[in-house]
C-alpha cells in the first residue's frame, strides 16, 4: 500500500470526505486530491494530515506501525498507543539522508529541503534529537576506507551545527573534489599565514592520510554524532 492508498483508506475509516479532511487538517482539498491520486509527494503538510487522521507521520507516509506508548512523532498526540514489549525506542524526529555530493553543502541543501522531496530519512530517539541542530543529516557509509569501524551499509548521523574537536570522525570537503569524504580529524595547527592545517585520516591503513592546507584546500563540514551499524550483511 502506498501513500495515496494509506491516505484514502485512513480518510474513509473516519467516514470523511476530502473536504472534511481539508477542514480538519488545514490542508487544501486540491492537494489532498492530488495526494490520493498519486500526483503529489508527501510534503510539509504531512504532519497536519497525520494528526487530523489520528496517525503518526511514519504510519501515514512510510506505512510503519506504532511502537511505544507516549511517542511524540510529528503530527501524533502522545500516549495514544499501548506499550509493545521489547519495542525499539520511539522516533521523535526524522532527518534526511544526504548523498556525499549534497553532504559537501548541507546547510544549503537542507535550507531548501521540505519533507517528502525525495530524501530517505533516519529516525532519531529523543536523546539524540535533543542534542542536534537544525541541519543534522544522515550519511551512508561507502567503501572501506573507514573499516573495520565503519563499514559500507552503515549510517552516521552528522551535525553541521556542532563544533569539531581533534579525534572526531568528520565529514570534510576538499576543494578539488566534488563529493565530501568521511575521515578522522587530526589538527596540525596553523601555517605561517595563520590558516588551519589538518589531516583527514582513514581508519583503514590501505588508504592514505589527506593533508588539508594551502596547497590542498578544503574544509570541515561536520562531526559525526551517532553511528548506526548494520550487524548482518548478505
C-alpha positions as CSV (number, residue, x, y, z in Angstrom):
1,X,0.0,0.0,0.0
2,X,1.5,3.4,-1.0
3,X,0.9,6.8,0.5
4,X,-2.1,7.5,-1.8
5,X,-3.8,4.3,-0.7
6,X,-3.0,4.9,3.0
7,X,-4.3,8.4,3.0
8,X,-7.5,7.4,1.2
9,X,-8.1,4.4,3.5
10,X,-7.5,6.5,6.6
11,X,-9.9,9.2,5.5
12,X,-12.6,6.6,4.6
13,X,-12.1,4.9,8.0
14,X,-13.1,8.3,9.5
15,X,-16.0,8.5,7.2
16,X,-14.7,11.8,6.0
17,X,-14.9,13.4,2.6
18,X,-11.8,15.1,1.2
19,X,-13.5,18.4,2.1
20,X,-13.9,17.3,5.7
21,X,-10.2,16.2,5.9
22,X,-9.2,19.6,4.5
23,X,-11.3,21.3,7.1
24,X,-9.8,19.2,10.0
25,X,-6.2,19.4,8.8
26,X,-5.9,22.8,7.3
27,X,-4.5,21.2,4.1
28,X,-6.2,22.3,0.8
29,X,-8.7,19.8,-0.7
30,X,-6.8,20.2,-4.0
31,X,-3.6,18.9,-2.5
32,X,-5.4,16.1,-0.7
33,X,-7.0,15.1,-4.0
34,X,-3.6,15.1,-5.7
35,X,-2.0,13.0,-2.9
36,X,-4.8,10.4,-3.2
37,X,-4.3,10.2,-6.9
38,X,-0.6,9.7,-6.5
39,X,0.1,13.0,-8.3
40,X,2.0,14.7,-5.4
41,X,4.6,13.5,-2.9
42,X,4.4,13.8,0.9
43,X,5.0,17.4,1.8
44,X,5.4,19.6,4.8
45,X,1.7,19.3,5.3
46,X,2.1,15.6,6.1
47,X,2.2,16.1,9.9
48,X,-1.1,18.1,9.8
49,X,-2.8,15.3,7.7
50,X,-1.4,12.6,10.0
51,X,-2.5,14.5,13.1
52,X,-6.1,15.0,11.8
53,X,-6.3,11.3,11.0
54,X,-5.0,10.2,14.4
55,X,-1.8,8.7,12.9
56,X,1.9,9.2,13.2
57,X,3.7,10.6,10.3
58,X,5.6,7.3,10.0
59,X,2.3,5.4,9.7
60,X,0.9,7.7,7.0
61,X,4.0,8.3,4.9
62,X,6.0,5.2,5.4
63,X,3.4,2.7,6.5
64,X,5.3,1.9,9.7
65,X,3.3,0.7,12.7
66,X,3.5,2.5,16.1
67,X,6.0,1.1,18.6
68,X,5.6,2.6,22.1
69,X,3.2,4.4,24.3
70,X,3.9,8.1,24.7
71,X,5.6,8.6,21.3
72,X,5.8,12.1,20.1
73,X,6.3,11.6,16.4
74,X,5.4,14.6,14.3
75,X,1.6,15.0,14.0
76,X,0.8,12.4,16.6
77,X,-0.7,13.0,20.1
78,X,1.4,11.4,22.9
79,X,0.3,8.4,24.8
80,X,-2.1,7.1,22.2
81,X,-0.7,3.5,22.0
82,X,-0.2,0.7,24.4
83,X,3.4,-0.4,25.1
84,X,4.9,-3.1,22.9
85,X,7.2,-5.5,24.9
86,X,10.7,-5.3,23.6
87,X,9.9,-2.5,21.2
88,X,12.6,-0.1,19.8
89,X,13.0,3.4,21.3
90,X,10.5,5.8,19.7
91,X,11.4,8.1,16.8
92,X,10.6,11.7,17.6
93,X,12.4,13.3,14.7
94,X,13.4,12.2,11.2
95,X,16.4,13.7,9.4
96,X,17.2,13.5,5.6
97,X,19.8,11.1,4.3
98,X,22.2,13.1,2.0
99,X,24.5,11.9,-0.7
100,X,28.2,12.6,-0.5
101,X,27.8,15.4,-3.0
102,X,25.0,17.0,-1.0
103,X,26.9,16.5,2.2
104,X,29.5,19.0,1.0
105,X,27.0,21.8,1.3
106,X,24.4,20.5,3.9
107,X,23.1,23.9,5.1
108,X,22.3,25.0,1.5
109,X,20.7,21.6,0.8
110,X,18.7,21.4,4.0
111,X,17.5,25.1,3.9
112,X,15.8,24.2,0.7
113,X,14.5,20.9,1.9
114,X,10.8,20.2,2.6
115,X,9.6,16.9,3.9
116,X,9.0,14.4,1.2
117,X,11.2,15.9,-1.5
118,X,12.8,12.6,-2.4
119,X,15.0,12.2,0.6
120,X,15.3,9.0,2.5
121,X,15.2,9.6,6.3
122,X,16.6,8.3,9.5
123,X,14.6,8.3,12.8
124,X,16.1,9.7,15.9
125,X,15.4,8.9,19.6
126,X,14.5,11.8,21.9
127,X,18.0,11.8,23.5
128,X,19.8,12.2,20.1
129,X,17.2,14.6,18.7
130,X,17.6,16.9,21.6
131,X,21.3,17.2,21.1
132,X,21.2,18.0,17.3
133,X,21.0,21.3,15.5
134,X,18.5,22.1,12.7
135,X,20.8,21.0,9.9
136,X,21.6,17.4,11.1
137,X,21.5,14.8,8.4
138,X,22.2,11.1,7.8
139,X,25.0,9.8,5.6
140,X,25.5,6.3,4.3
141,X,29.0,4.8,4.8
142,X,30.5,3.9,1.4
143,X,33.7,2.0,0.6
144,X,36.1,0.5,3.1
145,X,38.5,3.4,3.9
146,X,37.0,3.6,7.4
147,X,36.9,-0.2,8.0
148,X,36.7,-2.0,10.3
149,X,34.9,0.5,12.5
150,X,32.7,1.9,9.8
151,X,31.5,-0.5,7.0
152,X,29.6,0.0,3.8
153,X,25.9,-0.2,4.6
154,X,26.2,1.6,7.9
155,X,24.8,5.1,8.5
156,X,26.2,8.0,10.5
157,X,24.3,11.0,12.0
158,X,26.1,14.2,11.3
159,X,25.5,17.7,12.8
160,X,27.0,20.8,11.0
161,X,25.9,23.0,13.9
162,X,28.2,21.1,16.4
163,X,31.9,22.0,16.9
164,X,34.6,19.7,15.6
165,X,37.2,18.5,18.1
166,X,40.5,16.6,17.5
167,X,39.9,12.9,17.2
168,X,36.3,13.3,15.9
169,X,35.1,11.3,12.9
170,X,34.1,14.1,10.5
171,X,32.6,14.8,7.1
172,X,35.0,17.0,5.2
173,X,35.2,18.5,1.7
174,X,38.3,19.1,-0.4
175,X,38.0,21.9,-2.9
176,X,39.3,19.8,-5.7
177,X,36.7,17.0,-5.1
178,X,33.0,17.1,-6.0
179,X,32.0,14.8,-3.1
180,X,32.6,15.0,0.6
181,X,34.5,12.3,2.5
182,X,34.2,10.6,5.9
183,X,37.5,10.5,7.9
184,X,39.1,11.0,11.3
185,X,40.1,14.6,12.1
186,X,43.6,15.4,13.3
187,X,44.6,19.1,13.8
188,X,48.1,20.1,12.7
189,X,47.9,23.8,13.9
190,X,48.3,26.7,11.5
191,X,50.7,27.6,8.7
192,X,52.8,30.8,8.5
193,X,49.8,32.8,7.2
194,X,47.6,31.7,10.2
195,X,45.5,29.3,8.1
196,X,44.5,26.0,9.8
197,X,46.2,22.8,8.7
198,X,44.7,19.4,9.5
199,X,44.7,15.8,8.4
200,X,41.9,13.6,7.3
201,X,42.9,10.1,8.5
202,X,41.4,6.9,7.2
203,X,41.0,4.0,9.7
204,X,42.0,1.5,7.1
205,X,45.8,1.5,6.7
206,X,45.4,0.7,3.0
207,X,44.3,4.3,2.3
208,X,46.5,7.5,2.5
209,X,46.1,10.3,5.0
210,X,45.0,13.5,3.4
211,X,46.5,16.8,4.5
212,X,44.4,20.0,4.1
213,X,46.5,23.1,3.8
214,X,47.1,26.0,1.4
215,X,48.3,23.6,-1.3
216,X,45.3,21.3,-0.9
217,X,42.5,23.5,0.4
218,X,39.3,22.1,2.0
219,X,37.1,22.5,4.9
220,X,35.5,20.6,7.8
221,X,31.7,20.1,7.2
222,X,30.6,18.5,10.5
223,X,31.3,15.9,13.1
224,X,29.7,12.5,13.3
225,X,27.4,12.3,16.3
226,X,26.0,8.8,16.0
227,X,26.9,5.6,14.2
228,X,24.2,3.2,13.0
229,X,25.9,-0.2,12.4
230,X,24.3,-2.8,10.2
231,X,25.0,-6.1,12.0
232,X,24.1,-8.6,9.4
233,X,25.0,-8.4,5.7
234,X,24.0,-10.6,2.8
